[in-house]
């Protein structure tokens, strides 16, 4: 479930769920502070960003504006989310313009660095326990992130967003709210796998990308460099 930064906004009620053949979901936004408009979410079977389990969708508002939900937007919101959380946690962030080593972002705090490959999904796979997301990571990226010779520990990040692009950000005179939530999994030092294309990574919901979560990430990175025997089996 996508978490909210602040209390849920008024006037959001979905009427139906898309089927495998694609459908039109009509949202009737109830009157709030004297304004009301209808919005359609048109879905198709275009794969979700890197996850393969979602739908591409576009939102058509009452004013006729069409906002396409495209892979570059999913990529950008995941990077913006990590940057915002890292700033709050006292870490600096730098993005790589070439994904050569399976890394999108490097975070640095107190001279310790960690690296993330960021993914985004509006329809993530949830395991039977209801408390764990699953993501099929390509083998090339997996092998880069787990490599034992890395100087900065490698992690996978998954940001879960609403299906409707118009619901991602809400801004008013007082705040800019991001209606999404991020989760992480350590890939560093995991074993090699025998599959040829992807391997399934589990991201427990308790592994939130927030200030407390980044504290644990940096703690692991520190101990890996300076006390390698202390956390070798942890995650």
RAWO-V94267 format. One record per pair of residues at least 4 apart in sequence whose ideal C-beta (glycine too) atoms are under 8 Angstrom apart, sorted by the first residue. I is the first residue (numbers start at 1). J is the second residue. If there is no record, write none. Layout:
BEGIN
[[I/J] [I/J]]
END
This chain:
BEGIN
[[2/160] [2/161] [2/162] [2/179] [2/180] [2/181] [3/180] [3/181] [4/8] [4/177] [4/179] [5/177] [5/178] [5/179] [6/175] [6/177] [8/12] [9/170] [10/30] [10/32] [11/29] [11/30] [11/31] [11/32] [11/36] [12/27] [12/29] [12/167] [13/27] [13/28] [13/29] [13/30] [14/25] [14/27] [15/25] [15/26] [15/27] [15/28] [16/23] [16/25] [16/26] [17/25] [18/22] [18/23] [18/25] [18/43] [18/55] [19/23] [20/45] [22/43] [22/44] [22/45] [22/55] [23/43] [24/40] [24/41] [24/42] [24/43] [25/40] [25/41] [25/43] [26/38] [26/39] [26/40] [27/38] [27/39] [27/40] [27/41] [27/164] [28/38] [29/36] [29/37] [29/38] [29/39] [30/36] [31/35] [31/36] [32/36] [37/61] [37/62] [37/63] [38/61] [38/62] [39/59] [39/60] [39/61] [39/62] [39/164] [39/166] [40/59] [40/60] [41/57] [41/58] [41/59] [41/60] [41/163] [41/164] [42/57] [42/58] [42/59] [42/60] [43/55] [43/56] [43/57] [43/163] [44/55] [44/56] [44/57] [45/55] [45/56] [46/55] [46/56] [47/51] [47/52] [47/53] [47/54] [47/56] [48/52] [48/53] [48/54] [48/55] [48/56] [48/74] [48/121] [48/122] [48/123] [49/54] [49/71] [49/74] [49/75] [49/119] [49/120] [49/121] [50/119] [50/120] [50/121] [50/135] [50/138] [51/119] [51/121] [51/123] [51/124] [51/125] [51/135] [51/136] [52/136] [53/121] [53/123] [53/124] [53/125] [54/121] [54/122] [54/123] [54/163] [55/123] [55/163] [56/68] [56/69] [56/70] [57/69] [57/122] [57/163] [57/164] [57/165] [58/66] [58/67] [58/68] [58/69] [58/165] [59/66] [59/67] [59/69] [59/164] [59/165] [59/166] [60/64] [60/65] [60/66] [61/65] [61/67] [61/166] [67/165] [67/166] [68/73] [68/165] [69/73] [69/74] [69/122] [69/163] [69/165] [70/74] [71/75] [72/76] [73/77] [73/165] [74/78] [74/120] [74/121] [74/122] [74/161] [75/79] [75/118] [75/120] [76/80] [77/81] [77/120] [77/159] [77/161] [77/168] [77/178] [77/180] [78/82] [78/118] [78/119] [78/120] [78/157] [78/158] [78/159] [78/182] [79/83] [79/95] [79/104] [79/105] [79/118] [80/84] [80/178] [81/85] [81/159] [81/178] [81/180] [81/182] [81/209] [82/86] [82/93] [82/105] [82/107] [82/116] [82/118] [82/157] [82/159] [82/182] [82/209] [83/87] [83/93] [83/105] [84/88] [84/178] [85/89] [85/182] [85/209] [85/210] [85/211] [85/214] [86/91] [86/92] [86/93] [86/107] [86/214] [87/91] [87/93] [88/211] [89/109] [89/210] [89/211] [89/214] [89/215] [90/109] [91/107] [91/108] [91/109] [91/214] [91/218] [92/107] [92/108] [92/109] [93/105] [93/106] [93/107] [93/108] [94/105] [94/106] [94/108] [95/104] [95/105] [96/100] [96/101] [96/103] [96/104] [96/105] [96/106] [99/103] [99/104] [101/144] [102/117] [102/140] [102/141] [102/142] [102/143] [102/144] [102/145] [102/154] [103/115] [103/116] [103/117] [103/144] [103/145] [103/154] [104/116] [104/117] [104/118] [105/115] [105/116] [105/118] [106/113] [106/114] [106/115] [106/116] [106/152] [107/113] [107/114] [107/115] [107/116] [107/214] [107/217] [107/218] [108/112] [108/113] [109/214] [109/218] [110/218] [112/218] [112/221] [112/222] [112/225] [113/151] [113/152] [113/221] [114/152] [114/153] [114/154] [114/155] [114/217] [114/218] [114/221] [115/145] [115/150] [115/152] [115/153] [115/154] [115/155] [116/154] [116/155] [116/156] [116/157] [116/184] [117/137] [117/141] [117/145] [117/154] [117/155] [117/156] [117/157] [117/187] [118/157] [118/158] [118/159] [119/135] [119/137] [119/156] [119/157] [119/158] [119/159] [120/158] [120/159] [120/160] [120/161] [121/135] [121/158] [121/159] [121/160] [121/161] [122/160] [122/161] [122/162] [122/163] [123/163] [124/133] [124/134] [124/135] [124/158] [124/160] [125/133] [125/134] [125/135] [126/130] [126/132] [126/133] [126/134] [127/131] [127/132] [127/133] [127/134] [127/202] [131/204] [131/205] [131/206] [132/202] [132/203] [132/204] [132/205] [133/158] [133/160] [133/183] [133/202] [133/203] [133/204] [133/205] [134/200] [134/201] [134/202] [134/203] [135/156] [135/158] [135/185] [135/200] [135/201] [135/203] [136/198] [136/199] [136/200] [136/201] [137/141] [137/142] [137/156] [137/187] [137/198] [137/199] [137/200] [137/201] [138/142] [138/197] [138/198] [139/143] [139/193] [139/195] [139/196] [139/197] [139/198] [139/199] [140/144] [141/145] [142/146] [142/187] [142/190] [142/193] [142/199] [142/201] [143/147] [143/192] [144/154] [145/150] [145/154] [145/155] [145/156] [145/187] [145/188] [146/154] [146/187] [146/188] [146/189] [146/190] [146/191] [146/192] [147/154] [148/189] [150/154] [150/188] [152/221] [153/186] [153/188] [153/217] [153/220] [153/221] [153/224] [154/186] [154/187] [154/188] [155/184] [155/185] [155/186] [155/187] [155/188] [155/217] [156/184] [156/185] [156/187] [156/201] [156/203] [157/182] [157/183] [157/184] [157/209] [158/182] [158/183] [158/184] [158/185] [158/203] [159/180] [159/181] [159/182] [159/183] [159/209] [160/180] [160/181] [160/182] [160/183] [161/168] [161/179] [161/180] [162/167] [162/168] [162/179] [162/180] [163/167] [164/168] [167/179] [168/178] [168/179] [168/180] [169/176] [169/177] [169/178] [169/179] [170/176] [170/177] [170/179] [171/175] [171/176] [171/177] [181/208] [181/209] [182/208] [182/209] [182/210] [183/203] [183/204] [183/205] [183/207] [183/208] [183/209] [184/203] [184/207] [184/208] [184/209] [184/213] [184/217] [185/201] [185/202] [185/203] [185/207] [185/235] [186/190] [186/217] [186/220] [186/235] [187/201] [188/220] [188/224] [189/224] [189/232] [193/199] [195/199] [203/207] [207/213] [208/212] [208/213] [209/213] [209/214] [210/214] [211/215] [212/216] [213/217] [214/218] [215/219] [216/220] [217/221] [218/222] [219/223] [219/231] [220/224] [220/231] [220/234] [221/225] [222/226] [222/227] [223/227] [223/228] [223/230] [223/231] [224/228] [224/231] [227/231] [228/232]]
END
